[in-house]
Amino acid sequence: MTRKPKVLTFDVVGTLIDFENGMKNALLQILENREEALDFEAFLTEYRALRNRPDKLLFPEDLAPIYLLLAKKFNLPTGHGEEKAFVESATSWPAFSDSVDALKKLKKHFHLVAMTNARRWAFDGMDKTLEYPFFKGFTVDDSGCEKPDPQYFTYVLEQLAPDGYTKNDVLHVAQSQFHDIGIARELGYTVCWIERRKAVGGGFGGTVAVQQLTTPDYHYHTLAELAEAADRGELLMVD
């Protein structure tokens, strides 16, 4: 038997918000728009290696020590609060070009719920950029842990329970195989992978890499494709 999901839970950074271009824009501002001075793909590779340190700060505050660690290698200026500006740029990172319109379409069919590893202060800016599409929004400040910790997913289900929703009502949508797709599938969720990096040649970019990709229930390269599938009634869950 098949049925439609009632709730779409979303990873935000990397799925809806283009954090890679957001970070690039912030670095270019710090470098006074000297793009030739920045090998951004190399920066993303180094950033990815530092992103999942066990002693790291919460996101995006962890961008400050990462900036300072990478400053010498990439000839980034320091000493005048540049690392703080890099962190604070998170509130104004752009949405992907299709995010706002696709979320408006999806909102007609489902309750939309944000599940982000970002701090609340950063998510508030992202939520505004996305034009406030969410029924509910959860941050690392709420959950007390970061994905891929299963407790994050447990926390969100507990918060959705008073509204009558269970895991069987949820389709989890995300870009990160590491933070979302793999663990959500292990926990028994129906999952949709939005492979955002496909547009720039694949790879992991600034997202923590995995040794093996998890096969999702649905796989699109853009959020617009997901919205179009929803409009056609193609998003179904199997009992």
FIBA-725150 format. One record per residue: x, y, z of N, C-alpha, C, O in turn. Coordinates in steps of 0.1 Angstrom, whole numbers, padded with zeros to 4 digits, always signed. Each point is the difference from the previous one (the first is absolute). Example, Ala and Ser with C-alpha at 12.3 -4.5 7.8 and 13.67 -1.06 7.14 Angstrom:
// FIBA-725150
+0132-0057+0078-0009+0012+0000+0009+0012+0000+0010+0000+0007 -0014+0011-0014+0009+0011+0000-0008+0011+0008+0005+0011+0001 
END
This chain:
// FIBA-725150
+0008-0012+0000-0008+0012+0000+0009+0012+0000+0010+0001+0007 -0014+0009-0015+0007+0013+0000-0008+0011+0005-0013+0000-0001 +0019+0011+0006-0007+0012+0005+0009+0012-0002+0012-0002-0001 -0018+0013+0002+0008+0013-0001+0006+0003+0014-0007-0002+0010 +0019+0008-0010+0005+0005+0013-0008+0012+0004-0006+0007-0008 +0005-0004+0021-0007+0012+0005+0010+0011+0004-0004+0012+0000 +0016-0016+0003+0011+0009+0005+0012-0002-0009+0004-0011-0002 +0002+0022-0002+0013+0000-0006+0010+0007+0010-0001+0012+0003 +0011-0020+0002+0010+0006+0008+0012+0003-0008+0004-0008-0009 +0002+0020+0011+0011+0005-0009+0013+0002+0008-0001+0007+0010 +0011-0012-0015+0013+0006+0003+0000+0014-0007-0006+0002-0010 +0013+0008+0016-0001+0014-0005+0013+0004-0007-0001+0004-0012 +0012-0005+0019+0013+0005-0006+0005-0010-0010+0003-0012+0004 -0002+0016-0016+0005-0010-0011-0012-0005-0008+0002-0004-0011 -0014+0003+0017-0012-0005-0007-0008+0012-0005-0004+0000-0012 +0001+0009+0021-0008+0012-0004+0009+0013-0001-0003+0009-0008 +0012-0008+0017+0009+0011+0001+0014-0004-0007+0006-0010+0004 -0001+0019-0013+0012-0003-0007+0012+0005+0008+0005+0011-0002 -0001-0020+0012+0010+0005+0009+0014+0001-0007+0008+0008+0004 -0006-0016-0015+0013+0001-0007+0002+0014-0006+0010+0006+0002 -0020-0002-0010+0001+0013-0006-0001+0011+0011+0006+0011-0002 -0013-0014+0013-0001+0010+0011+0014+0002+0006+0004+0012+0003 +0003-0023-0001+0014+0001+0006+0009+0007-0010+0009+0008+0003 -0010-0012-0016+0008+0006-0010-0002+0015-0001+0010+0008+0000 -0023-0003+0000-0002+0014+0000+0006+0007+0012+0005+0011-0001 -0006-0017+0013+0005+0006+0012+0016+0001-0001+0005+0010+0004 +0001-0020-0009+0015+0000-0002+0004+0011-0010+0010+0007+0002 -0018-0006-0013+0003+0010-0010-0001+0014+0006+0008+0009-0004 -0018-0007+0012-0001+0013+0007+0011+0003+0009+0006+0011+0000 -0001-0021+0007+0011+0001+0009+0013+0003-0009+0009+0008+0004 -0008-0014-0015+0011+0002-0009-0002+0012-0010+0008+0002-0009 -0018+0006+0012-0003+0011-0008-0002-0003-0014+0004+0007-0010 -0012-0019+0008-0004-0004-0014+0012-0004-0009-0001+0001-0012 +0012-0005+0018+0011-0005-0008-0001-0015-0002+0006-0008+0007 -0015+0005-0016-0003-0015-0003+0012-0008-0004+0001-0012+0003 +0008+0019-0010+0012-0008-0005+0009-0004+0012+0008-0009-0002 -0011+0015+0014+0008-0004+0012-0005-0012+0007+0006-0005+0010 -0017-0001-0015-0007-0010+0008-0003-0012-0009-0007+0000-0010 +0013-0012+0014-0003-0013-0006-0011-0006+0008+0003-0007+0010 -0016+0010-0013-0010-0003+0009-0003-0015+0001-0003-0005+0011 +0005-0002-0022-0002-0015+0001+0010-0006+0009-0003-0009+0008 +0015+0014-0008+0011-0005+0009-0004+0004+0015+0002-0008+0009 -0008+0020-0008-0004+0004+0013-0011-0009+0006+0000-0004+0011 -0010+0000-0020-0011-0009+0004+0006-0013+0004-0005-0006+0010 +0015+0001-0017+0006-0013+0004+0006+0001+0014-0002-0010+0008 +0009+0020-0005+0006+0002+0013-0010+0002+0010+0000-0005+0011 -0010+0013-0014-0011+0003+0009-0007-0013+0004-0003-0003+0012 +0000-0006-0022-0007-0012+0003+0008-0009+0009-0006-0007+0009 +0019+0007-0010+0009-0008+0009-0001+0004+0014+0002-0008+0010 -0004+0021-0008-0001+0006+0014-0014+0001+0006-0001+0002+0012 -0009-0005-0021-0014+0003+0004-0004-0010+0012-0008+0004+0008 +0013-0016-0008-0006-0010+0009+0010-0003+0011+0000-0011+0006 +0008+0020-0001+0009-0002+0011-0008-0002+0013-0010+0006+0002 +0015-0016+0006-0007-0002+0012-0001+0011+0010-0009+0001+0009 +0019+0009-0010+0000+0011+0009-0006+0013-0005+0002+0010+0005 -0009-0012-0016-0005+0012-0008-0011+0007+0008-0007-0006+0008 +0006+0019-0011-0012+0008+0005-0012-0003-0008+0001-0007-0010 -0012+0012+0015-0013-0002-0008+0001+0008-0012+0006+0011-0001 -0014-0015-0009+0000+0006-0013-0010+0012+0000-0011-0002+0006 +0014+0014-0011+0012+0003-0008+0011+0006+0007+0009+0006-0006 -0010-0006+0020+0011+0006+0008+0013-0007-0002+0011+0006+0002 -0011-0019-0007+0012-0007-0003+0007+0005-0012+0012-0003-0002 -0018+0012-0005+0007+0006-0012+0011+0010+0004+0009+0002-0007 -0010+0003+0020+0011+0009+0004+0013-0007+0002+0010+0005-0006 -0009-0015+0014+0013-0007+0001+0005-0007-0014+0011+0000-0003 -0021-0004-0005+0004-0006-0013+0006+0011-0009+0010-0002-0006 -0016+0014+0007+0006+0011-0008+0014+0003+0004+0009+0002-0008 -0007-0001+0021+0014+0003+0005+0010-0012-0003+0011+0003-0003 -0016-0015+0003+0009-0011-0003+0004+0000-0015+0011-0004-0004 -0021+0009-0005+0003+0000-0014+0005+0013-0005+0004+0001-0012 -0003+0009+0020+0004+0014-0004+0014+0000-0007+0001+0006-0010 +0008-0012+0017+0014+0000-0006+0001-0007-0013+0006+0005-0009 -0012-0017+0008+0000-0008-0012-0006+0007-0012+0005-0001-0011 -0016+0009+0013-0007+0006-0010+0002+0015-0001-0007+0008-0006 +0017-0003+0014+0004+0014+0000-0012+0009+0003-0003+0010-0006 -0005-0014+0017-0011+0008+0004+0004+0009+0011+0009-0003+0008 -0014+0015-0008+0004+0010+0010-0005-0003+0014-0011-0006+0001 +0018+0009+0009-0004-0002+0014+0003+0012+0008+0007+0009-0004 -0012-0008+0016+0004+0010+0009-0010+0012+0002+0001+0008+0008 -0012-0009-0017-0010+0011+0001-0014-0006+0000-0009+0006-0005 +0008-0017+0012-0014-0006+0001-0005-0007-0012-0012-0002-0001 +0021-0002-0009-0005-0006-0012-0007-0013+0003-0010-0003-0007 +0015-0005+0017-0006-0013+0002-0014+0002+0006-0009-0008-0003 +0006+0019+0010-0013+0003+0006-0009+0004-0012-0012-0005+0000 +0017+0012-0009-0009+0004-0012-0003-0012-0008-0011-0001-0005 +0020-0009+0004-0002-0012-0007-0012-0008+0006-0008-0005-0007 +0008+0004+0020-0010-0007+0008-0014+0007-0002-0010-0006-0004 +0010+0020+0005-0012+0007+0000-0006+0001-0014-0012+0003-0002 +0020-0007-0008-0006+0000-0014-0010-0010-0002-0008+0000-0009 +0007-0010+0019-0009-0011-0002-0015+0005+0000-0008-0007-0006 +0005+0018+0013-0013+0005+0000-0005+0005-0014-0012+0002-0002 +0021+0001-0007-0003+0006-0013+0004-0009-0011+0001+0004-0012 +0003-0017+0014+0003-0009-0011-0012-0001-0009-0012+0000+0005 +0014-0001-0018-0012-0001-0009-0007-0013+0000+0006-0011+0003 -0018+0011-0007-0007-0012-0003+0004-0005-0013+0004+0008-0009 -0005-0021+0006+0001-0005-0014-0011+0007-0008-0010+0003+0005 +0013-0002-0018-0009+0008-0008-0015-0006-0001-0009+0007-0003 +0008-0020+0006-0013-0006-0001-0007-0002+0014-0011-0004+0000 +0018+0007+0011-0005-0004+0013-0013+0007+0004-0009-0007+0003 +0008+0020-0005-0011+0007+0005-0013-0004-0008-0010-0003+0007 +0011+0003-0020-0012-0004-0008-0004-0015+0003-0012-0003+0001 +0022-0005+0000-0003-0014+0002-0006-0003+0013-0010-0008+0002 +0014+0015+0009-0005-0001+0013-0015+0005+0000-0008-0006+0007 +0005+0016-0014-0013+0005-0001-0010-0010-0006-0011-0002+0004 +0016-0005-0015-0008-0011-0006-0001-0012+0009-0011-0005+0001 +0021+0002+0006+0000-0012+0009-0009+0003+0012-0007-0009+0005 +0006+0021-0001-0008+0004+0012-0015-0002-0003-0008-0001+0009 +0004+0001-0022-0014-0003-0003-0004-0014+0003-0011-0003+0001 +0021-0006-0001-0002-0014+0001+0003-0006+0014-0006-0009+0005 +0016+0015+0002+0005-0006+0012+0003+0011+0011+0001+0012-0003 +0000-0016+0015+0006+0008+0011+0015-0001-0002+0006-0011-0001 +0001+0022+0001+0014+0001-0002+0007+0003+0013-0004+0009+0008 +0014-0017-0004+0007+0001+0012+0015+0001-0002+0006-0008-0007 +0000+0017+0013+0015+0002-0001+0007-0008+0011-0004+0000+0012 +0015-0006-0016+0009-0007+0010+0014+0004-0004+0006-0006-0008 -0001+0016+0015+0013+0005-0003+0010-0002+0011-0003+0001+0012 +0016-0003-0016+0011-0001+0010+0005+0014+0004+0008+0002+0008 -0014+0009-0014+0004+0013+0003-0006+0005+0013-0010-0005+0004 +0017+0015+0002-0006+0006+0012-0012+0008-0004-0002+0004-0012 -0007-0001+0022-0012+0007-0003+0002+0014-0006-0008+0004-0009 +0018+0003+0014+0002+0014-0005+0003-0001-0015-0004+0009-0007 +0011-0019+0002+0003-0001-0014-0012-0005-0008-0003+0005-0011 -0004-0014+0017-0012-0005-0007-0011+0011-0002-0006+0000-0010 +0005+0009+0020-0010+0010-0002+0003+0008-0013-0010+0004-0006 +0023-0001+0003+0003+0007-0012-0003-0008-0012-0005+0005-0010 +0008-0018+0010-0003-0009-0011-0015-0002-0002-0005+0000-0012 -0003-0001+0023-0014-0001-0001-0006+0013-0007-0009-0001-0009 +0014+0012+0012-0004+0013-0007+0003-0001-0015-0008+0004-0008 +0020-0008+0005+0004-0001-0014-0009-0009-0008-0003+0002-0011 -0002-0013+0018-0008-0010-0007-0015+0004+0001-0009-0007-0005 +0006+0019+0010-0013+0006+0001-0009-0008+0009-0012-0002-0002 +0017-0003+0013-0007-0006+0011-0010-0011-0004-0012+0001+0002 +0018-0012-0008-0009-0010-0005-0004-0011+0010-0009-0009-0003 +0015+0009+0015-0001-0012+0009-0012+0000+0010-0003+0011+0006 -0003-0022-0005-0010-0003+0010+0007+0001+0014-0005+0005+0010 +0016-0012-0009+0009+0000+0012+0014+0000-0005+0004-0005-0010 +0005+0011+0019+0014+0000-0003+0008-0004+0012-0001+0006+0010 +0010-0015-0012+0009-0005+0011+0014+0002-0003+0005-0002-0011 +0003+0006+0022+0014+0003-0002+0008-0008+0010-0006-0008+0008 +0019+0009-0009+0009-0008+0010-0003+0005+0014+0002-0007+0009 -0006+0020-0008-0003+0005+0014-0012-0007+0006-0001-0001+0012 -0008-0003-0021-0012-0007+0005+0003-0015+0003-0004-0005+0011 +0011-0001-0020+0002-0015+0001+0011-0003+0010+0000-0011+0006 +0010+0020-0004+0011-0003+0009+0010-0009-0006+0010-0004+0006 -0011+0001-0019+0009-0009-0007-0001+0003-0015-0009+0007-0005 +0019-0011-0003+0001+0002-0014-0003-0013-0007+0004-0011+0004 -0011+0012-0016-0001-0011-0009+0015-0003-0004+0007+0009-0002 -0003-0022+0001-0009-0012-0001-0003-0007+0013-0003-0012-0001 +0003+0019+0012-0004-0006+0012-0015-0004-0001-0008+0008-0002 +0005-0021+0005-0014-0005-0001-0009+0008+0009-0012+0001-0002 +0018+0004+0013-0008+0007+0010-0007+0013-0006-0010+0004+0005 +0017+0002-0015-0006+0011-0006-0014-0004-0007-0010+0007+0002 +0010-0018-0009-0012-0004-0006-0010-0004+0010-0012+0002-0002 +0016-0008+0013-0009-0004+0011-0007+0012+0006-0012+0001+0002 +0020+0010+0000-0005+0012+0005-0011+0006-0009-0010+0004+0005 +0013-0003-0018-0010+0006-0009-0013-0008+0000-0010+0005+0000 +0011-0019+0000-0012-0008+0000-0008+0003+0013-0012+0000+0000 +0019+0002+0011-0007+0003+0013-0007+0013-0001-0011+0001+0005 +0017+0009-0012-0007+0013-0002-0012-0001-0009-0009+0008+0001 +0010-0017-0011-0011-0001-0010-0011-0009+0005-0011+0001-0005 +0013-0009+0015-0010-0009+0005-0013+0007+0005-0010-0005-0003 +0011+0016+0010-0013+0007+0004-0008+0004-0012-0012+0002+0002 +0018-0001-0014-0008+0004-0012-0005-0013-0007-0006+0001-0010 +0009-0012+0016-0006-0013-0005+0009-0006-0011-0004-0010-0007 +0017+0014+0006+0008-0005-0010+0010-0010+0006+0005+0001+0011 -0002-0012-0019+0010-0010+0003+0010-0001-0011-0001+0007-0010 +0011-0015+0012+0011-0002-0010-0007-0005-0013+0005+0004-0011 -0015-0011+0011-0007-0005-0012-0007+0011-0008-0004-0002-0011 +0004+0014+0017-0006+0011-0008+0010+0009-0006-0003+0010-0007 +0016-0013+0010+0011+0009-0004+0008-0004-0012+0004-0012+0000 -0001+0021-0009+0010-0002-0010+0011+0010+0003-0002+0012+0001 +0014-0017+0001+0012+0008+0004+0007+0004-0013+0004-0009-0008 -0002+0022+0006+0007+0006-0012+0013+0006+0004+0000+0009+0009 +0011-0013-0016+0013+0006+0004+0010-0002-0011-0002-0008-0009 +0012+0016+0010+0012-0001-0009+0011-0008+0005+0006-0008-0007 -0004+0008+0020+0012-0007+0006-0003-0014+0003-0009-0004+0007 +0017-0004-0014+0000-0015+0002+0005-0003+0015-0005-0009+0006 +0015+0017-0002+0005-0003+0013-0009+0004+0012-0003-0008+0009 -0002+0020-0010-0008+0005+0011-0015-0005+0000-0006+0000+0011 +0001-0003-0022-0014-0003-0001-0004-0013-0007-0007-0008+0006 +0011+0007-0018-0006-0011-0008+0004-0014+0006-0009-0008+0001 +0021+0006+0002+0004-0013+0005-0007-0003+0013-0005-0011+0002 +0006+0020+0008-0006-0003+0013-0015-0001-0001-0006-0008+0007 -0001+0017-0015-0014+0000-0001-0005-0014-0005-0010-0006+0004 +0017+0001-0014-0003-0013-0006+0002-0011+0010-0009-0009+0001 +0020+0010+0007+0002-0010+0011-0011+0000+0010-0004-0011+0005 -0002+0023-0002-0010+0001+0010-0014-0003-0006-0010+0000+0007 +0009-0004-0020-0012-0004-0005-0009+0011-0007-0012-0003-0003 +0018+0014+0000-0007+0011-0007+0000-0003-0015+0009-0006-0005 -0020+0011-0001+0001+0002-0015+0008+0013-0002-0003+0010+0006 +0012-0011-0016+0010+0011-0001+0001+0004-0015-0002-0008-0009 +0004+0021+0007+0002+0006-0013+0013+0007+0000+0003+0010+0008 +0006-0013-0017+0013+0006-0001+0000+0010-0011-0003-0002-0011 +0006+0015+0015+0001+0011-0010+0015+0001-0002+0007+0006+0008 -0002-0011-0019+0014+0000-0003+0004+0014-0006+0002+0001-0012 +0000+0009+0020+0002+0013-0004+0014+0001-0008+0001+0009-0009 +0009-0016+0013+0013+0001-0006+0000-0005-0014+0010+0002-0007 -0020-0009+0002-0001-0005-0013+0002+0011-0011+0006-0002-0010 -0011+0014+0014+0001+0011-0009+0014+0006-0002+0002+0006-0010 +0007-0009+0019+0014+0004-0001+0009-0011-0002+0012+0001+0003 -0017-0012-0007+0009-0012-0003+0001-0010+0010+0009-0009+0000 -0018+0009+0010+0000-0010+0010+0010+0002+0011+0005+0011+0002 -0002-0022+0005+0010+0002+0011-0008+0004+0013-0012+0002+0000 +0020+0000+0011-0006+0004+0012+0001+0014+0004-0006+0005+0009 +0015+0003-0016+0001+0014+0003+0003+0002+0014+0010-0005+0006 -0018+0014+0001+0002+0003+0014-0007-0009+0009+0000+0002+0012 -0007-0013-0017-0007-0009+0009+0009-0012+0003+0007-0005-0008 -0008+0000+0021+0008-0011+0004-0003-0012-0009-0011-0004-0003 +0022-0002-0001-0001-0011-0010-0004-0013+0007+0002-0002+0012 -0007-0007-0020-0003-0014+0005+0008-0010-0009+0002+0003-0012 +0001-0014+0017+0007-0011-0008-0010-0006-0010+0005-0004-0011 -0017+0003+0015-0010-0007-0009-0013+0008+0000-0005+0003+0011 -0001+0000-0022-0012+0007-0001-0012-0009+0004+0000-0012-0004 -0009+0017+0011-0013-0007+0003-0010+0003-0011-0002+0011-0004 -0004-0022-0001-0010+0001-0010-0013+0006+0006-0006-0007+0009 +0001+0018-0014-0012+0006+0006-0012-0006-0007+0000-0007-0010 -0012+0010+0016-0013-0003-0006-0002+0009-0012-0006-0005-0010 +0010+0017+0011-0002+0010-0011+0013+0007-0002+0007+0003+0010 -0003+0001-0022+0013+0006-0003-0003+0010-0011-0003-0003-0011 +0005+0016+0015-0001+0011-0010+0013+0009+0001+0007-0001+0010 -0005+0009-0020+0011+0009+0000-0003+0014+0004+0008+0008+0004 -0021-0005-0004-0005+0013+0005-0012-0002+0008-0007-0010-0001 +0004+0021+0009-0013+0000+0007-0012+0002-0009-0011-0005+0003 +0013+0011-0014-0010+0002-0010-0006-0013-0005-0012-0002-0002 +0021-0007+0000-0004-0014-0005-0008-0007+0011-0010-0006-0004 +0013+0008+0016-0008-0006+0011-0014+0007+0000-0010-0008+0002 +0009+0021-0003-0013+0006+0000-0008-0004-0012-0012-0002+0002 +0018+0000-0013-0007-0004-0012-0006-0014+0002-0011-0003-0004 +0019-0006+0010-0004-0013+0003-0012+0000+0010-0010-0008-0002 +0010+0017+0012-0011+0001+0009-0012+0005-0007-0011-0005+0003 +0012+0014-0012-0012+0005-0008-0006-0011-0008-0012+0000-0002 +0020-0009-0003-0005-0011-0008-0005-0012+0009-0005-0010-0005 +0006+0011+0018-0004-0010+0009+0009-0012+0001-0005-0011+0002 +0018+0013-0005+0009-0011-0001+0007-0004+0013+0007-0010+0000 -0008+0019+0010+0007-0003+0012-0009-0009+0009-0010+0005+0006 +0014-0017-0005-0008-0010+0007+0009-0008+0010+0012-0001-0003 -0018-0004+0014+0007-0008+0009-0006-0013+0001-0012-0002-0002 +0020-0009+0004-0005-0013+0000-0001-0006+0014+0009+0002+0008 -0020-0007-0005-0003-0006+0013+0008-0013+0002-0001-0007+0010 
END
